[in-house]
Amino acid sequence: MSAPVLSIIILAAMFLLATVLPLNMGALAFVGAFLLGSVVLGMSTNDILSNFPGGLFLTIVGVTYLFAIAQNNGTIDLLVRGAVRLVGNKVALIPWVMFAITALITAVGALSPAAVAIIAPIALSFAAKHKINPLMMGMMVIHGAQAGGFSPIAVYGVTVNGIIAKTDLEASPMAIFLASFLFNLAIAVVLSLVLGGNRFRSTKAGRVVERAAETRMSASVGARAAGVTLQGSGSDISSAGVAAKGTSGGAGTSAAHEAGASATQARANIPQLVTILGLIALAVISLGFKVDVGFVSITIAIILALVSPAAQKGAVNKISWSTVLLICGMLTFVGVLEEAGTIKFVSDGVAHLGMPLLAALLICYIGGIVSAFASSTAILAALIPLAVPFLATGEIGAVGVIAALAVASTIVDVSPFSTNGALVLANAPEDVDKEKFYKQILAYSGIVVAAGPAIAWLVMVVPGWM
């Protein structure tokens, strides 16, 4: 058996094991890289470790550490309250507030499941109190998280752009971000039109804000952001498992959230103002002056820790170490795949189809279907490098294909089998039939998986404008 074929079998086995068992795919990838590299290819361990993505490691640690501090010092709660105040008595705009605030949270570096874990309980509580369709509200939160997920300083965006930067392909971080943002925004508009209707009731802004604070304090969802990991990262992502995580925080966690909630009841304090300035500085310095996101984010995080030492307590534990392991393991394994000739082998097979557009559609559907059950991050880390040689031929727009693949692999996270979908299901309002709600989410995710990749392909690849 040739090395490329064997490596593909190992890759498929990794995805299968991480899907059916509570194993971190990154850990499996490190083992796969070691066995494939040393046993089959005769690589030294130094050669294998040369593929470790040190820059990406620092970036993910930096942005998630910064976000954890922002969460601890009450800045996230402050942003939610401020956004709710802006809509006044227009309760119909509340789903859009939840969409926007979740997009903002992921855009500045939070992982999608962490953002959904924080916002979903608030959003679904509003849905119950104001007779808003819970399916629409929950899906607006998830699509909001995905809308901001490919910003140049977000985890998805950094992962995809980091992979592209190592190739000769044209890089367009903003194009990929805007493609994902606008695609998810369009879905949110359709959801609002189909499921929203004119059934929303109005209420006073003060009452809305008061309920937001009450919900935030009682839900204690911040602990869930630390506990939630991606599918295939070693955690139970069933609805029961997710619900258990959200309600079993320790005393230290509860105290931290009570402190954060009480802070939001007043105006912004100095640490919160410094945090907001720090997030703005992160965007300006990293995007405007092209300074490494990892170094900038961790520098700002340390400054915030010095300004408010109490707020950084426990923040290191909230760094998404399971995601760090997942991405670093997968990219190390991909480097070994390249040494094995697997990437060229797969690209040649795709090229032999003789129909670049069909090949791009197949790639999008592979990403979409597998991501509905497994980690979107792992899929992107595996599929983009495999598609690089095929895209390098210039027969089809590389940016368009990568953007379509990015969208197709992440919009399916509405599935109840993914972490985001499971979080929404776990936070269903008490008066909602859980079995019926599960079937609604399942039906909606089926539509997204069936139609999403094709629409992304039609919009971003077929016209050839990207």
N, C-alpha and C positions, 0 to 999 in steps of 0.2 A: 504494500500500500504506500502510495507516495505521501510525502510530508504535507502538501497542501490538503489532500483529501483527509488525512488523519487529523489535521488541525481543525478542519471544518466539523468533523465528528466530535472533537473535544469541545468546540464552541457550542454546538447544539446540545451536548450533554450538560454543559454548564448552565445554559438557559433552562433546560428541563429540570435539573436538580434545584436550581434557585427558585423555580416557580412552584414546584410541588412540596419542597421542604423549606423550613425556616433557616436557610443558609444565605450568607452574604455572597453575592456573586463576585464581588471584588476579591474576597478571600479565595474563592474557587479559581478566579482568574490568575492570581499569583501562583497557585499550585499548578495550574495548567501551563503557565509560562515557564515554570521551573522544569516540569516534566518534559514538555515539548522541546524547550530550548536545550536542556542539558542531556537528556536521554536520547532524543531523536536527532537533534541538529548538532549536538556536540558543542554547544555554546558554553562559555564560562559564566559563572554567576555575575561577574562584573559586567559582561556584555549584556546579560539579561537586565540587570539593574540600570544600565545606561538608558533604558527606555522608560524609566520611572519619570513621570511628569512633575518635576519639582516646582516649576512655576505655577502650575495649576493647583498643586497641593497648597501652596501659600495663599493663592487667591481664594480658594474655597474656605480655608481656615479663617482668613482675614475678614471676608464679607459676612460669614455666619457668626463670627465672634462679635463683629460690630453690630449686627442685627440683634443678637442676644442681649447686648448691653442696652440697646434702644428699647427693647421689650421690657427689660428689668426696670429701667428708670421711668417707665410710663409714657414714653414718647409715642408708641404705637396707639395706646388708648387715647392719647391726646389728639392724634390725627383722626381717629374714628369719631370722637365727639365733635371735633371741628367740622368734619365733613357732614355729619348729621345736622349740625346747626345751620349749615349753608342751605339746606333744602327747605328750611322753614316748615310750613304746614303741608308740604306736598309729599305725602307718604308714598305716592306712586314713584317717586324718585329714589326711595330707599334702596331698591335692588341695584340701581345704578351707582349709588354711593358705595355699596358693598363691592360691586365690580371694580370701581375705581380704586378703592383703598387697598383691595387685595392685589390689584395690578401694581400699585405703587410699592407695596411691601416686597413683592417678588422682584420688581425692577431694581430695587436698591440692594438686593443680595440675599433675601430670604429664600429658602427652598420652598417650592410649591406646596408640599404637604404641611410645612410649618405655618405658612400663611393661611391655608385653608383651615387648619386646626384652630387658629386664633379667631378667624372671622366667621366660620360656619355656625358656631353656637349663637353668636349675636344675630346673624342674619336670619337663621331659622326661628329664633325666638320672636323677632319682629314679624316674620311671616305668620306665625301662629296668632299673635296679638292683633294684627291688622288684616287678617284674612287674605294674605297674599299667597299665591300658589307656592307650596314648599318646594316642588320640583324646579320651578323657575328660579326661585331664590337660591337654592343649593347649586344649581348649574351656573348661575351668574357668578357665584363665588369662585367656582372651579375655573370657568373661562376667564375670569379676571386674573386669577393666578397665572394662567398660561399666557394671557395677553402681555404681562410684564416679564415673563420668564426668559425671554431672549434679548433683554437689554444687554449692552456690551459689558455691564458690570454684574449681571446676574449669573447664577451657576450654569444654567443651560447655555446662555450666550457665551460665557467664558469657555465652556467645554467645546462647543461647536467651533467658535472662532479660533481657539487654540489648535484644534486639529487642522483646520484649513491653513493656518499660518505656517504649518510645517510643510506645506505642499506648494506647488507652483500655481495653484488655482487663484483666480481673482477673489479677493476677500472684500466683503461688503457687510460689516456687522450691522449697520443701521438698516440696510435693506432687509436682512433676515429678521431683525427686531420688528420693523414696521409691518412686514408681511404677517408675522404671527399676531401682532397687536390688532391689525385691521381685520384679519380673518376671525379672530375670537370676538372682536367687537361686532362684526356682522352677525355672528351666531347669536350674540346677546340681543341684538335688535330683533332678530327673528323670534327668539324665545319670548321677548317682551310683548311682541305683537300677537303671538299665538297663545301664550299662556297668561299674559297679563290682563288684557282687556281693560274694562273700566270699573273693575270691582274694588279698586283700592279706596280706602276711606282716609279722610284727612284727620289730623290731630295737631295739637299745639306743639311748637318746637320744644318748649321746656319739658313737656311730658315725654316726648321722644328721646331727648337727651338723658332724662332721668332713667328711663327704662334701659337705655343703652348701658349706662353705668351699672345699673342693677344687674343686668345680664352678665356683663363682663366680670363683676365681682363674684357672682354666684357660680359662674361656669368654671372658673379656675382652669382655663384652657391653656394657659401659657406652658404648663408642665407638659402638655401633650406635644407642644412644638419640639421639646427636647427629646421626647420619647418616640415620636413618629419617624419612621424610616421608610425608604423606598421598598417596593416589592422586590423580593430577592435579597434583602439586606439583613435578614435574620430576625425579623419581628413578625408578630401575628397581626395581619392586616384584615382579618375578618371583622365584621361589624361588632361582634362581641368583644374581640380583642382590642379594637380601637376604643370602644366605649370604656373598657376597663382601664385603659391607659389614661383616659381623660378624667376619670373620677377617683384615681387612686394616688394622687399626689401627696407627698409627705408634708410634714408640718413646715419645713423650711420653705418648700415651694409655695404653700398657701400663704405664708407670711409675706413672701416676696410679692405675690400678686395682690394681696390686700394693700401693701404699701404702694404698688403701682396704681391700683384703683383709686386709693385716696388721693394720690398725687394728681390724678386727672380731674378730681372734683374742683380743684382750684385752677387758676391760670397757670400757664407754663412756667415752670421754675427754671433756674439757671442751667442745671444739667440737661433738661429737655431742650432748651433753646440752643445750647452748645451742640446737642445731638443733631438737631435739625440743620444747623450750620455745617456740621461735619458731613452729613449726607449730601448737602449741596456741594461742599468742597470736594467730596469724593467724585461726584459726577463731573465737575468742572476740571479738576486736575487730571483725572484719568482719561476723560474723553477729549477735553480741550487741549491739554498739553501732552497727551500720549504717554503719561507716566504709568508704570506698572500698577494694575489694580490691586494686586496682592499687597504690595508694600504700602500703598496709600491707605488702603482699608485698615490694615493692622496698626498703622501709625495713628490714624484717627481713633481707632478703638482704644489704644493705650492712652491717648489724650483724654478721652471720655472716662476711662478708668481712674485717671489721676484727678479729674474734676469731681468725680463722684465714686469713691472706692466702694461704697456699699452697693451701688448698682451693678458693679461687675462681679459681685459675689455669685458664684454658680454659673457665670456666663461661659466659662471654658467648657463646662459639662454640657452646655447647650450647643456647642459646635457640633455640626452633624458629622460625627466621626464615621458613622456607617456609610455616609455618602462619600466621604473622603476615601475610605477604603474601597468602595465600589468603583469610583472613577479612576483612581490611581491604579488599581488592580487591572481594570479593563484596558486602560491605555498601555500598561506594561505588556499585557498579553498581545495587544494589537501590534506592538513593536516586534514581538517574537513572530507573529503571523507574517509580518513583512519579510523577516529573515527567512521564513519557510517558503516564501514565494506564493503564499495563499492569496494575497491581494491581487497580484498579477494574474493568478489562475482564475479567480472569480471574475475579474474585469474582462479577461479574454473571453470567458464564457458568455458574459453579458453582451460583449461586442459582436460575438458570432450570431446573436439573434438577428442582427441586421436591421433592427427597428429601435432606434434610441428612445423614441417616445414611449413605446411599449415597455422597454426596460425600465424607464423612469417610473412608469405607473406601477410596475411590479415591485420596485424598491419601496415606493410609498405604501403600498398595501402590506408588504412584509413588516415595515416599521409600525403601521397602524394596528395590525392584528396582533402582533407579538406584544406590543406595548400595552394593549388592553389587559394583559395578564401579567406582564413582567415589567421590569424597570425601563422607563422611557430613556433615562440617562444612559443606561447600559446599551440600549438599542442604538442610540445615536453614536455612542463611542465605538460601536462595532461596525455599523453600516456605512457611515461616512467614509472611513478609511478604505473600506472595500470598494466603494464607488469612485474613489479619487482617480485611478487610472482611466476608467471609462469616461469620466467627465473631462479629463485632461485632453482627450482627442478633439475637443471643440465641436463635436457634432451636435451638442445640445448645451443650453445655457447652464453653467455650473451653479451660479447663484440661485437660479430658479429651482433647480432640482434639490439643492440643499435646503432652501427655504420650504419647499413643499414637503420634503422628508421631515424637517423639523416640526412643521405644523401637524402632519399626519401622525407623527409618533407621540404627540403630546395632547392633542384635543381628545384622544380616546381615554384620557385619564378620568373621564366622567364615569367609566365603568365601575360597578360596585365591587369588582375584583381588584381594582387598583386602590392605592392608599387614599387618594382624594375622594373617590366615590364612596369608599367605606366610611370616611369621616363624615360625609354628608348624611349617609344612611344612619350612622350611629347617633347623630345629633337631631334626628327627626323629632318634631314637636310631639308632646305627649298625646295629643288628641288625633294624631295621624296613625292610620293603620300601617304598621311597619311592613307587613307582608305586601300590601298594596303598593306602598312607597318603594319597596325593593323592586317590584315588578315594573314600576314606572321608570325607575333609574335604569334598569336592565334594558327595557324597550328603547329608551332614549339613547343609551350607549350603543345599542345595536344599530340604530339609524346612523349615529356618528361614525361608527366603524365601517359601515357599508358605504356611506356616501362621502364622508370627510376626505379620505385620501384622493378620491376621484375628483372632487371639487378643487382641492388644493392643486392637483396636477393640471386640471383644466385652466385654472386661473394663473398659476405661476410658471408652468413649464410649457404648455402648448403654444401660447402666444409668442414665446421667445423674447419677451421684453425684459426679462431679468437675467 
